[in-house]
Amino acid sequence: MLKMKKLLLILSLCSNCFGWQPVSAQETDATWEAGEAVEATPENTPRPVTSVLTLGIGQGKMRDTYLTNLLYEGSATDITYERWRLMRQCRWNNQQVVDLSYLKGKDKSKLTTSMAGRVRYQYAMHKVWRLGKPSSLTGEAPFSLYVGPYAALNVGFNYNLKMAGSNNPATIHLTENFGASAGAVWHYSLRRQPCALNVQVQAPLLGVAMVPEYGASYYETFYVEDEPETSHVTSLHNQQDLDVRITTDIPLATIPFLKKLDTTVRLGFSYHIETMDINHIVTRYSTCQFVVGWTYQYLPYSRRKSHLLKSQPAYAY
């Protein structure tokens, strides 16, 4: 009991010296529950995260002259996960993408079938410029531009179900690219709900690719002592890769009978084409798809009552 009295005396002296009064947890919670928002500062500015899971369905084309000179056309399916996060007082954002792509098609004569798959991981960092007067509904500028570098790792394969003019039924694709990413966002409102229209374009400028010698088998490539050179530097002269995505995020609350649903859907269009010409081997992989998915915005680490801060962006781009 004596120790407790001494502790209370010390706390009382400290409060008198520094001019602060202890506030109980109940008083703090009551203040927040009253809905008193505070101004965002560099120290407490929230950095929201936007996570997106989409499914792309459309058509695609592929060719790999290591296997055959035939061009295959068929259906293409993509599953993509994106994670955007604002950083550095909302002046920068980073983007992480994991993409799984599958394409199956037939040649023009419909006699042979081929399939291909790609797995891609990408990390990008963008500088963000916000243009226009902040909206009273969303609290952010109606337009924004972002530009920055990105790095991507691609792993894939091509496989011929019926070989046509080749003794090799399959080939492996492995590339690492460094390039530029740019985009523009229009933040608009629909039935007093914040929406976003995002246009993004990406292209690699420099990279490394694993390509076997023309006519050499993978046994010769990996197991023979005098194996041919398989690692090659890529740039715009021997590799062209373009990825274009046009998407819009629309909350389901814009539909009258779905007002209680706190869910946002993504609709859009995706076009991707990659070509490579190394060691007299020409590869092509292109898809054109309709995109539909689900978008979720949240604040990481559950910052205390940070949803009451003013000037909180609705999306992380």
PyMOL commands that set and color helices and strands:
alter all, ss='L'
color gray80, all
select helices_A, chain A and resi 2-18+25-33+218-223+252-254+256-258+300-302+306-308
alter helices_A, ss='H'
color red, helices_A
select strands_A, chain A and resi 49-64+68-87+92-106+113-131+143-160+170-190+193-210+231-234+239-251+264-278+281-298
alter strands_A, ss='S'
color yellow, strands_A
deselect
rebuild
show_as cartoon
